[in-house]
């Protein structure tokens, strides 16, 4: 089945027809790393990781770029609060983000640029926009002239008054039009800054992704993806910058956006006490369980993230890993039922449903791998335990199993049962089979 994707630009499902079948180019907006990322930040990473895997199966070369924003007013403020340098803060939180996404089973992108590495490209793009008549300098700022682009707002489809209100743009006397947005802004001596034609300052948020995608993927590319909340103003402004700077009718051919994430039916909020970081969740659940819950709803639909949902996801993976336990697996293609589901706008719920119907362990493994599941050794999976959990060590468990086997051999079944029940009370479940006794943490 050919790949079909929903294009936010057209508001329709469309066949995926690459600009160059020999080289697919994909850009996904990454996080601003002023702290550990929250679970909502993980949804686009996981959802579009499935897309990346699919594209890699279909095409000879795929370049996937996912950025890290490491210069932002929130970063400046948090570093000051922590009494640490911006480099130390973003190095620590950016590294944690990369580690956490890996533990969720996400493949590393082909390039993961940090905004601070591309400031010279941002300055060059702003200079180009000014030369083209799409931007202007004023009082140490550089601003994009929204009226210079006739079809500004095409992605979000908002009328002009909503565009201005929704952008939450600063009302400033140096603006020629209320909708104009900042490309460059001045920095105080206490703020990070770079020398530019408009004075020492730092880039606006939107120009960062335009410069990084242009440098790494080219002036036009196949897919730009991110969260629904980025459609306006971020992605709208990216389009305006890139098209106006390069003179093309499009920036990306397809725009894909994942839906919002709620916590137990409510919008995630620190004030409600339902704000979870990926880092803390990974102490409580295996990464694949979190990944399964994130993929349990279609990426474009809202997702309700609950503790019960995580428990259910863990139980599902226990069954799948149990089906592989002790089996010799052969190479197998991704089953058609799974591949066809993913080809229809990355329909992960349908693909997961198809996995439940597979009885052959090799086919189950191949189908699950297409979604980033069953990446671990089954024995390692069943030995995982939440952080801070007390219980017998692996050596103690193996010693107990050996003692139980000796008791059974001596026909001392009372002692054998006592050892089994004692381990169960400590959260360790024994499973007897033709090849001996295996165990897992319950």
Helices and strands as residue ranges (DSSP letters): E 4-7, E 12-15, E 24-28, H 39-58, E 62-66, H 73-82, H 86-103, G 115-118, H 119-131, E 135-138, E 141-144, G 146-148, H 160-167, E 181-186, E 201-203, H 205-217, E 221-227, G 228-230, I 231-235, H 236-246, E 252-258, E 261-263, E 266-267, H 278-284, H 287-294, E 303-305, H 307-324, H 336-343, H 348-356, H 361-370, H 378-382, H 394-409, H 413-425, E 428-433, E 436-441
